[in-house]
Amino acid sequence: MRPAPPSSAARHRPGSRLSLAVALVALLGTVGVVGAPAPTADAAAKVTLTASQSATKVDRGGKVTLKVAYRQGKKPVTCCSVRLQARTTGGWKTVRTVKPKNGKASVVVTPKVTTRYRFVTLTGNTRSATKKVTVRSSIAVKASKPTIAPGAASTITATYRAQGRLVAKGTVQLQHKTSSGWVTLSRTAVASGKAKFTVKPAATTSYRVTTTGLGVRSKTVKVAVSAPTTDAPKSNGQPPKNNAPDDTTTTSNPPQNTPKTPPASFTVKGSGYGHGIGMSQYGAYRMAQEGKTAAQILSHYYTGAKVTTATTPEDVAVQVFGASDAATTTFSVNAGSWRLRSGEGTTLVTGDKSSKVTLKVVGGNPVAVVGGTTYPSASWTGDRSVLRLHWTGTRYYSSTGTKAVASLSGTHGTYRHGRMTVRVINGHLNVVNELRLNTEYLYGLGEMPSSWDSAALQAQAIAGRNYATAAATAKRKATCDCHLWDDTRSQNFTGWKKESEGTNAVWGKKWVAAVDATVTSSTSAQLLLASGSLVNAYYYSSSGGRTANSEDVWSSKVGYLRSVDDRYSLTDDNPMRAWTRSLTQAKAQSIFGVKDIVRVDVTATYSSGQMKTLTATTTNGTKVSVTKKADQLRSLLGLPASWVTSIA
């Protein structure tokens, strides 16, 4: 369905622990509670905390006054203190304890980053509404030469502040104004809050600098070009229009006198991992950290869609061994017993963990070899086209017996649930795990680290269920006798390996709990619907700051697969927040169809910031442009994603 995200092992983090500082705050916050009288005025009346704030947005260093009114019914509470708590990421932390005077108190705060605040009573039983203070981001720009002679250059310097402070690192892009709107010219990395661009406009041009996905942009800066002193051709200041459709190559007339030495390779820098359509998993991770629910996460990434409890198929068939695998495979269990049955349900042979079953093809049909004996035998007159393997502790065999885990050599999972159906398709052995969709299948879905916040896990479970439901509603695929594959052609299914993850299955249990939180029954669970129809809930690891419109990556326009803000993907926890790859000269020549390439530029992007047009410049100044869908360009260049920040 989409490229697999970086390995779960690399992204696991320990479960939340109370830090020493937070523990001390919690301990000190209780001092004075013992013996403190509870509100006594009108004991039957409800105790309330009402909060207000003097501002919702400030620059870094700005001050905001937070006020609280502490009442029991209509009477002010004067006996007890309240705590002011703050939250940026993670949990709530107490920053100050104040005692209201006549039921009222105020606290002045100076947030360094966007922060949520609330007041709570000392017992923690009563809380005020949350108040959010946003610390603004900004980009300031300045041209070194506001007016230049024809052919001269000017340097545009951008100063990028996020939440009031200089950004240590990041990416910004330079855009210029054309008759059809703003067009991205180039991107560069930010170092200590600064980024520089060199421009040589042919005529007076307006520029601005923006982030690649966070929605921050500078004011416009203009670079004027003085009147030419020669009889040079006049220009209207607009770049030449490229009317070439997608998947075409265009060549411009080469400028003269630009000899350069072609490099052996180009360094490509970018961000993100995957196609960019729908939910980014790192985005879900970050949104969950900020307190968003699974429903809020999904409605953000799938425009107009809502989480709804609906009817689902009961079972799903997942191919775990097929045509691309070896000619034979071996079945075994770690405990309990197993049995081999014919298609009609006749038990052919049984065994336990000390015996193994070798499956192979004989005479165009599947057979099983156990202890040197082949099943079914040569004299068998029943159906030879199907074999089935059961193991104890499942609904197919001794459901209350020993819970066995089955293994199949050549697969990347192990299997606690369901049964295996064995056939031969186009001469190849084919094994399908048949199991419950809402629980057993999703328990084994290895698409997101189980240590992540529960809201992110639930969002992943619902998105995975949407995909599986769409597949299971249709007929089985003839090429695999399955609804789904167990790899990235569908979804990464590892079965018991996912469910038993961690010491004593600590992470697996967390993932299972997240799945269970979205399930009503074996045929009813939470799904993502748009206008009453099932959403194709595509997902991927991370973006470069903004998700993609479906038609910019693939072909069809889908109403709920719209480009949306995905700054959440740029969390520091994401190892693919920034990456570097190499593009060889030979590869570049094969893409553009010309030799001696000295420069490759991203000359147009989609609304997501993904590549749309690449332009190569040769030693003699010839320029060749290739325009394609974002995913086609990603594939051509062999990159993790289509968000390219620079090609040097």
N, C-alpha and C positions, 0 to 999 in steps of 0.2 A: 504493500500500500504506500509505503514511504520509506526512505532510508532509515536504518536503525540508528537511534541516538548513540552517543558514546557509551561505552560499556557501563553497566550498572555499578560495577565494583569501583570504577573511577569516580562515580558521583555520589556514592553513599557517604553519609555523614552520621556521626553519633546522634542518638536521640537527645532531646532537649534535657539539659541538666541545669540545676539552679547554681549560678556562679557564686563565688565567695562574696562578691560585692553585693549581689542581689540578696543573698542570704542574710548579710549583715543589715541591709536596709530593712528586710522583713522583720529581723529580730529587734532592731532599734525601734521600728514602727510600733512594736507592741508595748514598749516601755510606757508606762502611765495608763495603759488600758486596764490593768488589774486594779480594781477598786474605783475606777471611773464610773460615775453614776450614769445610768441610761436615761434617755429623755423621759421625763415623767409627765410633762404637760399634756393633758388630754390623751391618756395612754391608748385610747381606742382609735385615735386619728393616725393616718398614714404618715410616715417619715419620708421626706423628699429632699433631694439635692437638685437645685436648678442652677445650671452653669450658663455663662455668657462670655463673649470675647470681644475685645476692642477692634480686632482686625482678623481677616482670614488669610491675607497674603502679605508677606513682608520680604524685603531684601535681607540677605544674611547680615546679622548684627542688629536688625530691627527688633524692637520690643513690642510685646503684646500683653495686655492686661486681661487676665482671666478672673472672673468673678463667680462666687458661689453663694446661693441663698439656702440655708439649712433650716428646714421647717418641719414641725410636726402638726399636721393639719394646716391651720393658718398662723400658728404661733411659732415665733423664732426659737430655735434650740440654742441655748447658751452654755450648756454643760460640757460639751464634748468637742474634740478636735476632728478635723477631716484631713484626708490625705489628697494631695494632687499627684496624679500618676501620668506618665508619659509613655508613648509607644511609637517607635520608628519602625523597627522590624522586630519579630519575635514577640515576647510577652510584654505585659505592662510592668513598669518600674516606678516605684514611689520616688518623687523628686523633692517633695516638701510636705511637711505636716503643719497645718495652721489651725488656730482656734478662732472661729468666727466671733465677731462682736455683734451682739444683738442679732445673731443668726446670719450675719453676712461677713464675707472675707474676700480679699482680692490678692492675687499673686501676679507679679510681673515676670515674664519669661522671655528669653532670648534664644529661640531655637536656631541651631546651626543647619539643620536639615528639616524637611517637611515632617511634622510631628502631630500626632493625635494626643489630646489631653482629656482627662476626666477627673472628677472628684469622687472619692469613696469614703464611706464612714469607716471608723477604726475597726468595726467588726467585719467590714466587707459586705454586709448584707444589702446596703443601699448604694447605688451609683448614680451619678448624673449622666446626662447625654454626653456623647463624645464630641469634642470640638477640635477641628482640624486647622492647623496653621501651615500654609504652604510657603516654603522659601523659594522664591522665584529664580529661574535660570535666565541668562541673557547672553547675547553675542554682540559685541561692539566692533565696528569695522572702520578702517581708515586707509585711504589710498596715499601712497608715498608721493605720487605726482598726480594731482587732480586734473592737470592738463598736460598732454604729451604731444610731441611732433609725430607725424605719420611714420610708422615703423618702429617707434620707440616703445619702451615698456614701463609699466607702473606696477608696484607691489602693493597688493591689498593685504593688510594685516588684520586678523580677527582675534579678538580677546574673548574667550569663552568662560563664562562663570556659571556653574551649576549650583543652585541653592546658595548663591552669594559668594562662593569661593572659586578660585581658579581651578579649572578641571585639570587633574594631573595627566590624564590621557583620554583619548577618545577619537572620534572622526567627525569632520565637518566637510561640507561640500560648497563649492563656489557655483553660483548660478548667474546667468545674465538674462536680461529682459529682451524678448523678441516680440514680433507682432502676434504670435500665437500663445504667448505666455512665458513663464520662467523655464529655462532649460539648464540642466546641470552640465557644467563644463568639466569639472574635475573634483577629486576628493583628496584630502590629505589628513595625516594624523595630527592630533593636538599634543603639544608638549608644554607642560607647565602653563596651560591656559592659552597658549599662542599657536596660531597657524598662519602660514603665509602662502599667497598665490601670486604668480606673475602673469600679467595680462598684457596683450598687444592688440587692442581693438583697432579695427580699420576705420571706425568712425565712433563718435561719442556713444558710450554704452553705459547702461545702469547695471550694477552688480549687487548681489547680496550673498550672505553666507548663512547656511542653515545646517542643522544637525541632520543626520541621515534617517532618523526615525522618531525623534522625541518631540517634534513639532516646535522647535525653537528656531527663530530666524532673526537676522539682524535687520536694521534699517537699510535703506538703499544708499549705496555710494556711487557717484557718477565719475567716470573717467572721460574727459573731453579730449577730442583729437583736433589739433589746430589745423587751419587750412593748409593744404599741400602747396609746396613751392615749385612743383614740377607739373607736367601735364599727365599725372597719373590718372588712371580711370577713376571715375567717381563711384562712391559706394553709398548705399542707403543705411549702412551700419548693421544690417542683418546678416546672419550667417547663411550660406547657401542652403536651400531647402533640399532635404532628402526624401523624395516621394516614393522610395522603394518600399514595396510591401515586405512583410515578414518573410524570412527564409530566402532573401536575395542578397546578392553582392553587388556593390556599386563602386566604380573607380572614378576618381576625380583627375583633372589635368595636373601633372606634377609641376610644382614650382621649381625654379632653377637654382643652381649653386648651393645645394644643401648636402654635400658629401659627408657621410658619417660612417663609422665602422659598426657593422651589425654585431650585437652581443650574442654569445652562445645561448643565453637564456634570459628570461625576464622574471622578476620577483613579483608575485601576485599576493596582495594582502586583502583580507576580507573578514567577514563575520558571519556567524550562523552555521547551521547544519541541517540540510534538508530542503524540500521544495518550497516551503513558505506558505502553503495554503491551509487555513484553519487554525487549530490550536497549536501554539508552540509549547512544548512540555516545560521548558525552563521558564516560560512566561507564566504557566499555571503554577509552577513551584513558587515563583516570587509573589504572585497575587495571593496565594494561600498564606504565605508568610505575612502579608499585609492585612490578613483577616478576611479576605473574600471567601465566599462559599463556593461550592462546586457549581451551583446554578449560576452565580454571578460570573465565574470564570468562563463557563461555556457560552453564556449569552454575550459576553464581550467578544469572543473569537468567532462566533457564528451569528452574524447580524440578523436580528429579528427572530431567532430561535429561542425556545423555552424548554426547560426540563419538565417532563410530564410522565406520570405513571401510566403505562400502556401495556397492551398484550404483546408478548414475545413468543417466538417458537420455543418449544420445550427442549429440543435436542439440536446438536450441531455435529457435523462430521469433519474431522481435521486430518488431512493427510500428514503422516509423520515419516513415511518411507515411500519412495517412488522411483520414477524412471531415472532420475539423476544420481541415484544411490547405487550401491554395489548389487551384485546379482543375488546375494544371500544376506540374511540377517538372523541374529540369534535372540530369542526371547527368554527371559528369566525373571524370577521374583526374589525379593530380599527376605521374605517371610511368608508364612501361610502356604496356600496351595494354589495351583492353576489347573485349568482343564482346557482341552482342545475339542471343539465341536464342529460338526459338519453344518452346511447351510440349512439343513432341515432340523437341526437341533439335537442330533445324535452325538453323545459324548464318545470320542474316539480314543482318548488317552488322558490320564491325569498325572500330576506330579507335584513336587514341592521345590524348595529353594536348592535342593541338591541336584535337580535335573534341569536340563535346558532343552529348548526347542529350536532347531535350525529350520528356517523357512527358505524354500527355494522353488524354482519353476521346473516342472517335469511334464513333458507332453502338452505344454500350453496351459497347464493348471497349477495352482499352488499345492505344495505338499509340505509336511512337517516331518522332520527326522528326529526321533527321540531314542537315545541309547542304541543307535544303529538300526532301528525299525522305522519304516516309512509309513506315514498316515496321510490320507486313507490308503489301504492296501490295494494291491493290483486287482483283487477280486471285488472291491467295493462297487456297488451298483447305484449308489445314491448320487446326489449332485456333487460334482468335483470342482465346481467353479468358485466356491466360497468356503473359507475356513474362518472360525472365530475362536479367539482366545479370551478366557475369563480368568479373573484372579479374585481371591477371597477378600471380603470386606467391601465389596461393591454391590450395587443393586442387581447385578447380573449373576452373582455367585456368592452365596453364604454372606448376606449383608451384615449379619451380626458376628461373623467370624473374624479371624485375624486380619488386620488391615495390611494387606500386601501392597508393595510398590513394584510395578513392572518396569523392566528395562528392555530396550530394543537396540541392538548394536547398530551404529551408523546414524543414529538420531541425536539431536542435541537436547533432548528432554528425558525425563522419567515420568511414570504415569501411575497415579494413585486411583484415578476415577475412570469409569466407563468400561469399554471393552475394545478389542482390536478386531477389525474385519479385514481379512486377507483375500485379495483377488490378484489376477494377472491382467494387466492392461497393456496392449500393444507389445506383448512379449516380456514385459517387466513386472517384477514383483511390486505390489502396491498394498500398503498397510494404512488403514484409517482408524483413528481413535474416535469412537462415538460416545458422546457424553453430554451432560446438561449444559445448556448455553449460559443461563443466568449466573450459575455458581461454579460448577466444575470446570468449565472452559475458562471463565474469567479468572478463577483462582490461579490458573497457570499462565496468565498473560504477562510475559516478561517485557513490558514496554516502559516501565518507569521504576526508579529506585524505590523500594518499599519503605525506606526510612524517611521519605518526604512527608510533608504535612498532609493530614487526612483529607482536606478539601481538594488538594491537587490529585491525590490518589482516587478520590471519588469521581472527579472530573474525568480522569483517565479511564476509569471503569465504565462510565456512561458512554464515553466516546468509543471505547472498544466494543461495548455492547451494540451500539448503533451500527458499527461496521459489520459485526457478526450477524446481527438480525437481518440486515439487508441481504447478506449472503445466504443465510439459512432459510429465508422466505422463498428464495428461488430454488430451482431443481439442482441436484448435485451436478457438478462438472463431470462430463464424460471422461475427460482426460485423467482424472484422479479419483473418481467416485467420491468426491468430497465437496463440501461447501467452502472450505478454507484450506489454505496451506499453512504450515507451521512456521513459515519464515516471512521475510519482508515482502514477498509477493502478496501476502495478506497481512497477518499480524504475528509477532514473534511469540510463539507458544512453546513454553518449556515445561509445562505440567508441574509435577511435584517439586522440581528444582526451584521454582518460584515460590510455591506454597510453603516449602520447608526452609526458606532462606534465613540465614543467621543462626547464631548459637541458640539451641532450643527453639528454633523457628521464630525468633523474636521479630524479625522483619516480615517473614511470611505471614505471621499472625496479624500483623498490622495491615498488610495488604488485603488479607481475607476479610478483616473487619470492615475495611473501606468498601469492598465489593458488597458485603452483606448489608451495609447501610443503604445501598441503592436497590435492594431486592425486596419484592413483596411476596412472590411465590415462584414456583418453577416456570410459570407462564405469564408472570406480571412483574414489571420492574421499571425503573426510571430510564426514559429514552429522551433524546433531544429531537424535538419536532419543530418544523417551520410551516406555518399555515396548515397545520394538521398532518403534514407528511413527514416521513422519516428523513432526517438530515444525513447526508454523506459526510460523516464527521472525520474528515482527513486531519491528520496531525503529524507533527515532526518534532525534531529536537529543539531548534532555536532559530530565530530570525536575526537580521541585522538591525532591528529596531522598528520594523513595520512589516505586517503580514502582507500577502499578495492577493490581488484579484485573481480569481480562477482562470480567466481568459488570458491573463498575462503570462501564466506559467504553462498551462495546457491549452485547451481550445475553447471550451464552452463557458459562457457567462452564467454563473449561478448566483441567485439573489442573496443567499446567506453566506457565500464565500467572498466577502468583500475585504478590501485592504483596511486594516485597523491599526491603531497605535500598539506597538509591542515593545515599549521601552523596558518592560519587565524581563525580556530575553537577555538584556545586557547586564544582568546581575554578575557580580564578581565571581560567584560560584560556578559560572558557566565556563568550562575549559575551551569552548568554541566561540567565546565572546570576540576573540581576535585570532586569526590564523595566518600563516604564510605558506604559499606553495610556489612551485617553479613551473614556468612555461618555457619549454625549449624552443630554440630558433626553428628547428625542424617541424615541431608541432604547430608553431605559429604560421609557418609557410604553408602547411597543409590546410589550415583553416582559411587563410586569406587568398591562397593561390598565387602568391608573389614571393620573390626571393629578397634576400638582404634587407630584412625588416629591422629598423633601428628604433621603432617606438610603437607601442600599442596603448591605446587610450579607450576608456569607456566614454563615449561621446553622447549617449542618451540612456536614460533609465526609465523604468516604469514607476508608477506612483509609490510602490513599495521600496524604491531605492535599488531594486535588482537591475542587473544589466539588461539593456535592450539593444544597444548598438555598440559594436567594437570597431575601432578604426586603427588600421596599421599604416605606418609611414615607412617607406623604403629609403635607401641611401640617396636615390635621385629625387626624392620629394614626392613620389607617387603615394596617394592616399587611397586605401581600399577599405570600405566599410561593410560589415556583416550585421544584419539585423535579424534577430530570431526571438522565439519565446525564451523566457528566462531559464527554464529547465533545459532547453536545448543548448544554450550557451554554457550552462554549468557542465553539462555532459561533454561538450566539445573540449572545454578546457580541463576537464577532469578535476573539478573543484568540489569541496564539501557543500557549497551553497552559492547562490548567485549574487550575494551582496558583496561586491568587490569595491574596496576603498581606494586602491591604487595598483598600478602596474608599472614597475620601475625597470 
